Amino acid sequence: MQILAVHLQAFINYLSIRQHGKNLLDNDRLPTSLSTHLHDGHTVISTDLFYDILDQVRLQLQDEYLGLRVGSFLNLNALGLIYQISLQATSVEEGLYYLRNFVDATLPIVQLDSRLSQGRYTIQLSIKDGPNHLSQIVLECVQTIIMKELRMMCVEGIEIQARSPYYDSHYPEDFTYGKHHEIEFENIVLKSTIRSYRKHCLDYLVPQYLQFIERIKMDDETFANKVKIAALNLATPALPKLEQVAENFNLSPRTFQRILAKEQLSFRMLTDSLNKELALLLLRHDGYAIADIGYLLGYAEPASFLHSFKKWYGQAPGAIKRQL
């Protein structure tokens, strides 16, 4: 599994602050390129390296509350796109969807499961097969970040309760003991200032979000993946024409299609796949009517969008929206 290096950078920054700027990490165990690319937003590292450096930070600081402290220390803007797009959420479900998708792609050692019961949400966090002392640090850091974001999104006075198997009297007051790492909160009301963001903000963020997810799939170096990234970079969110994407690769449309064909794909197949994902993300947003989504994705007629959507998901958009 690959982990986005930004997650590690938060711990390294905190170590630097605590040690007054001194670099006390074992640089011989760091890839030479890592230190210069930690901030670029797309660098990924192996799980073993992530745990190795995290353990160095733990040993340097000898702080049993390290995860809580880093989660509190981390500026949410450092998370970049996930922070921006969560500000556009019109429901808790939509915000949790982006969060879970982001964690799955960038910090896959952490599993997030959410459920709604009697008007209260519960998010359970877990790590399988990780070292217990390091899993605690990661899970409590993620818990703290999620709680900060929930408080940012909702009206004041929300009750948020966190649980940890390692709880003691020195934990923050909103923590208590539990068998699992969990966050529980009421079905929150989002701040009106967040709900009233202009629609076009999300129009541009959704393609950027998918592009970000595609970029960190470092194990996929196919031409098709590069085409996806280029198409999403040019999206508004309507996807660009074949000729426009081919020009960015300095290829004629015919040569461009021939290279894709070697991977048993066509440009139409790729754009269908991307439109399928874009449609589902936009459908989760209460600010868009179904006709709006078809228009945003470049469909001239609502009927054409409905036909494509039924082909992708086997149901009409309205039915899927109700399920979401």
C-alpha positions as CSV (number, residue, x, y, z in Angstrom):
1,M,0.0,0.0,0.0
2,Q,1.1,3.6,-0.8
3,I,0.5,6.5,1.6
4,L,0.4,10.2,0.7
5,A,3.5,11.8,2.1
6,V,1.6,14.8,3.3
7,H,0.2,12.7,6.1
8,L,3.8,12.1,7.3
9,Q,4.8,15.7,6.8
10,A,2.4,16.7,9.6
11,F,4.4,14.6,12.1
12,I,7.7,15.9,10.8
13,N,6.6,19.5,11.1
14,Y,5.4,18.9,14.6
15,L,8.7,17.3,15.5
16,S,10.5,20.3,14.1
17,I,8.4,22.6,16.2
18,R,9.0,20.6,19.4
19,Q,12.8,20.3,18.7
20,H,13.1,24.1,17.8
21,G,13.8,23.4,14.1
22,K,16.4,20.8,14.5
23,N,16.3,17.8,12.1
24,L,16.8,14.7,14.3
25,L,15.5,12.1,11.9
26,D,17.8,9.5,10.5
27,N,18.3,10.8,7.0
28,D,20.1,7.7,5.9
29,R,16.8,5.9,6.0
30,L,15.0,8.5,3.9
31,P,14.8,8.3,0.1
32,T,16.9,11.3,-1.3
33,S,13.9,12.6,-3.1
34,L,11.5,12.5,-0.2
35,S,12.6,15.6,1.7
36,T,12.2,17.8,-1.4
37,H,8.8,16.4,-2.5
38,L,7.0,16.1,0.8
39,H,5.0,19.2,0.1
40,D,4.0,18.6,-3.5
41,G,0.7,17.0,-2.7
42,H,1.2,13.9,-4.9
43,T,4.3,12.1,-3.5
44,V,3.5,8.7,-2.0
45,I,5.6,6.5,0.2
46,S,5.4,2.8,1.2
47,T,3.6,1.7,4.4
48,D,6.9,0.4,5.8
49,L,8.6,3.8,5.3
50,F,5.7,5.6,6.8
51,Y,5.8,3.5,9.9
52,D,9.6,3.7,10.1
53,I,9.6,7.5,10.1
54,L,6.6,7.8,12.4
55,D,8.4,5.5,14.9
56,Q,11.4,7.8,14.7
57,V,9.2,10.8,15.6
58,R,7.6,8.8,18.4
59,L,11.0,7.8,19.9
60,Q,12.3,11.4,19.6
61,L,9.4,12.9,21.4
62,Q,8.4,10.1,23.8
63,D,4.9,11.6,24.0
64,E,2.1,9.1,24.6
65,Y,-0.4,11.6,23.3
66,L,1.4,12.3,20.0
67,G,-1.6,11.5,17.7
68,L,-3.8,13.9,19.6
69,R,-1.2,16.7,19.6
70,V,-0.5,16.4,15.9
71,G,-4.2,16.3,15.0
72,S,-4.7,19.5,17.0
73,F,-1.6,21.1,15.6
74,L,-2.4,20.4,12.0
75,N,-3.8,23.3,10.0
76,L,-6.7,21.9,8.0
77,N,-5.6,23.9,5.0
78,A,-2.6,21.6,4.9
79,L,-4.9,18.8,3.7
80,G,-5.5,20.9,0.6
81,L,-8.3,19.7,-1.7
82,I,-10.2,17.6,0.7
83,Y,-10.6,20.6,3.0
84,Q,-11.7,22.8,0.1
85,I,-14.3,20.3,-1.2
86,S,-15.7,19.5,2.2
87,L,-16.6,23.2,2.5
88,Q,-19.0,22.7,-0.4
89,A,-20.9,19.8,1.2
90,T,-24.6,20.3,1.6
91,S,-25.2,17.3,3.8
92,V,-23.3,15.2,6.4
93,E,-23.5,12.2,4.1
94,E,-21.9,14.1,1.2
95,G,-19.1,15.3,3.5
96,L,-18.5,11.8,4.9
97,Y,-18.4,10.4,1.4
98,Y,-15.5,12.7,0.4
99,L,-13.7,12.1,3.6
100,R,-13.9,8.3,3.3
101,N,-12.9,8.3,-0.3
102,F,-9.9,10.6,0.5
103,V,-8.7,8.4,3.4
104,D,-9.1,5.2,1.2
105,A,-6.9,6.7,-1.5
106,T,-4.3,8.5,0.6
107,L,-4.1,6.7,3.9
108,P,-5.3,3.2,3.1
109,I,-4.1,1.7,6.3
110,V,-7.0,3.4,8.0
111,Q,-10.5,1.9,7.5
112,L,-13.5,4.3,8.1
113,D,-17.0,2.9,8.7
114,S,-19.9,5.2,9.4
115,R,-23.5,4.5,10.4
116,L,-26.6,6.5,11.3
117,S,-28.9,5.3,14.2
118,Q,-31.6,7.2,16.0
119,G,-30.4,10.6,14.7
120,R,-26.7,10.1,15.6
121,Y,-23.8,9.3,13.4
122,T,-21.0,7.0,14.5
123,I,-17.6,6.8,12.6
124,Q,-15.4,3.9,13.6
125,L,-11.7,4.0,12.7
126,S,-9.5,0.9,12.6
127,I,-6.1,-0.3,11.3
128,K,-5.5,-3.9,10.5
129,D,-2.1,-5.5,11.1
130,G,-0.4,-2.3,12.1
131,P,1.9,-2.0,15.1
132,N,-0.4,-1.1,18.0
133,H,1.7,1.8,19.4
134,L,1.8,3.4,15.9
135,S,-1.8,2.6,15.0
136,Q,-2.9,4.5,18.2
137,I,-1.0,7.6,17.0
138,V,-2.4,7.5,13.5
139,L,-6.0,6.8,14.6
140,E,-6.1,9.4,17.3
141,C,-4.6,12.0,14.9
142,V,-7.3,11.2,12.3
143,Q,-10.0,11.3,15.0
144,T,-8.9,14.8,16.1
145,I,-8.8,16.1,12.5
146,I,-12.3,14.8,11.7
147,M,-13.6,16.4,14.9
148,K,-12.0,19.7,13.9
149,E,-13.6,19.6,10.5
150,L,-17.0,18.7,11.8
151,R,-16.9,21.7,14.2
152,M,-15.9,23.9,11.3
153,M,-18.8,22.7,9.2
154,C,-21.7,22.7,11.7
155,V,-23.6,25.2,13.8
156,E,-22.2,26.0,17.2
157,G,-23.1,23.8,20.2
158,I,-22.8,20.4,18.5
159,E,-22.0,17.6,20.8
160,I,-19.1,15.4,19.5
161,Q,-17.9,12.4,21.5
162,A,-14.7,10.5,20.7
163,R,-13.7,7.2,22.2
164,S,-10.3,5.5,22.5
165,P,-9.2,2.2,24.1
166,Y,-6.2,4.2,25.4
167,Y,-8.2,6.9,27.1
168,D,-7.1,8.3,30.5
169,S,-7.8,11.5,32.4
170,H,-5.2,13.5,30.4
171,Y,-7.2,13.1,27.1
172,P,-9.2,16.1,25.9
173,E,-12.6,16.6,27.5
174,D,-14.5,15.4,24.4
175,F,-12.8,12.0,24.7
176,T,-13.9,9.0,26.8
177,Y,-13.1,5.3,27.0
178,G,-14.3,2.9,24.3
179,K,-13.4,-0.5,22.9
180,H,-12.8,1.1,19.5
181,H,-11.6,4.4,18.1
182,E,-14.9,6.1,17.3
183,I,-16.5,9.5,16.9
184,E,-20.2,10.0,17.6
185,F,-22.2,13.1,16.9
186,E,-25.8,14.2,16.3
187,N,-27.2,14.7,12.8
188,I,-25.7,18.1,12.5
189,V,-27.0,21.2,10.8
190,L,-24.5,22.8,8.5
191,K,-23.7,26.4,8.7
192,S,-25.7,28.5,6.3
193,T,-22.5,30.2,5.1
194,I,-21.2,26.8,3.9
195,R,-24.6,25.7,2.4
196,S,-24.8,28.9,0.4
197,Y,-21.5,28.6,-1.5
198,R,-22.0,29.3,-5.2
199,K,-22.5,26.2,-7.3
200,H,-19.7,26.8,-9.7
201,C,-17.1,26.4,-6.9
202,L,-18.0,22.7,-6.8
203,D,-18.1,22.5,-10.6
204,Y,-14.4,23.1,-10.7
205,L,-13.4,21.2,-7.5
206,V,-15.0,17.9,-8.5
207,P,-12.7,17.4,-11.5
208,Q,-9.7,18.5,-9.5
209,Y,-10.7,16.0,-6.8
210,L,-10.9,13.1,-9.2
211,Q,-7.6,14.3,-10.8
212,F,-6.0,14.3,-7.4
213,I,-7.2,10.7,-6.7
214,E,-5.9,9.6,-10.2
215,R,-2.5,11.2,-9.7
216,I,-1.7,9.3,-6.5
217,K,-2.3,5.9,-8.2
218,M,1.4,5.6,-8.7
219,D,1.2,2.0,-9.7
220,D,-0.8,3.0,-12.8
221,E,1.7,4.4,-15.4
222,T,-0.5,3.5,-18.4
223,F,-1.2,6.0,-21.2
224,A,-4.9,5.8,-20.3
225,N,-4.2,7.0,-16.8
226,K,-2.2,10.0,-18.2
227,V,-5.1,10.7,-20.5
228,K,-7.6,10.7,-17.6
229,I,-5.4,13.2,-15.6
230,A,-5.1,15.5,-18.7
231,A,-8.9,15.3,-19.4
232,L,-9.7,16.1,-15.7
233,N,-7.2,19.0,-15.7
234,L,-9.0,20.5,-18.7
235,A,-12.5,19.8,-17.4
236,T,-14.9,22.6,-16.5
237,P,-16.5,20.0,-15.3
238,A,-17.6,19.1,-18.9
239,L,-14.8,17.0,-20.3
240,P,-12.8,18.3,-23.2
241,K,-13.0,16.9,-26.8
242,L,-10.5,14.3,-28.1
243,E,-8.7,16.8,-30.2
244,Q,-8.0,19.1,-27.3
245,V,-6.5,16.3,-25.2
246,A,-4.5,14.9,-28.1
247,E,-3.0,18.4,-28.7
248,N,-1.8,18.5,-25.1
249,F,0.2,15.3,-25.8
250,N,1.5,16.8,-29.0
251,L,-0.2,14.0,-31.0
252,S,-2.5,13.9,-33.9
253,P,-6.0,12.6,-33.0
254,R,-5.4,9.5,-35.1
255,T,-2.1,8.7,-33.4
256,F,-3.6,9.5,-30.0
257,Q,-6.5,7.0,-30.6
258,R,-4.1,4.4,-31.9
259,I,-2.0,4.5,-28.7
260,L,-5.2,4.1,-26.6
261,A,-6.3,1.2,-28.8
262,K,-3.1,-0.7,-27.8
263,E,-4.5,-0.7,-24.2
264,Q,-7.9,-1.9,-25.5
265,L,-9.5,1.5,-24.8
266,S,-11.0,4.4,-26.7
267,F,-11.3,8.0,-25.7
268,R,-15.1,7.6,-25.5
269,M,-14.7,4.7,-23.1
270,L,-12.4,6.9,-20.8
271,T,-14.8,9.9,-20.9
272,D,-17.8,7.6,-20.2
273,S,-15.9,6.3,-17.1
274,L,-15.0,9.8,-15.9
275,N,-18.5,11.1,-16.5
276,K,-19.9,8.2,-14.6
277,E,-17.8,9.2,-11.5
278,L,-18.5,13.0,-12.0
279,A,-22.2,12.4,-12.2
280,L,-22.3,10.5,-9.0
281,L,-20.3,13.1,-7.1
282,L,-22.5,15.9,-8.4
283,L,-25.6,13.9,-7.7
284,R,-24.7,13.8,-4.0
285,H,-24.8,17.6,-3.8
286,D,-28.2,19.0,-2.9
287,G,-27.5,22.2,-4.8
288,Y,-27.9,20.5,-8.3
289,A,-31.1,19.4,-10.0
290,I,-30.7,16.4,-12.3
291,A,-31.1,18.6,-15.4
292,D,-28.3,20.8,-14.0
293,I,-25.9,17.8,-13.8
294,G,-26.5,16.8,-17.4
295,Y,-25.9,20.4,-18.5
296,L,-22.7,20.7,-16.5
297,L,-21.3,17.5,-18.0
298,G,-21.9,18.8,-21.5
299,Y,-25.0,16.9,-22.5
300,A,-27.1,19.0,-24.9
301,E,-30.3,17.2,-24.0
302,P,-31.5,15.9,-20.6
303,A,-32.7,12.7,-22.4
304,S,-29.1,12.0,-23.5
305,F,-27.8,12.3,-19.9
306,L,-30.7,10.1,-18.5
307,H,-29.9,7.5,-21.1
308,S,-26.2,7.4,-20.3
309,F,-26.9,7.4,-16.5
310,K,-29.2,4.4,-16.8
311,K,-26.6,2.6,-18.8
312,W,-24.0,3.3,-16.1
313,Y,-26.0,2.5,-13.0
314,G,-29.1,0.6,-14.2
315,Q,-31.4,3.1,-12.6
316,A,-32.6,6.7,-13.2
317,P,-30.7,9.5,-11.4
318,G,-33.6,10.3,-9.2
319,A,-33.7,6.8,-7.8
320,I,-29.9,6.8,-7.1
321,K,-30.2,10.3,-5.5
322,R,-32.8,9.0,-3.0
323,Q,-30.6,6.1,-2.1
324,L,-27.6,8.4,-1.5
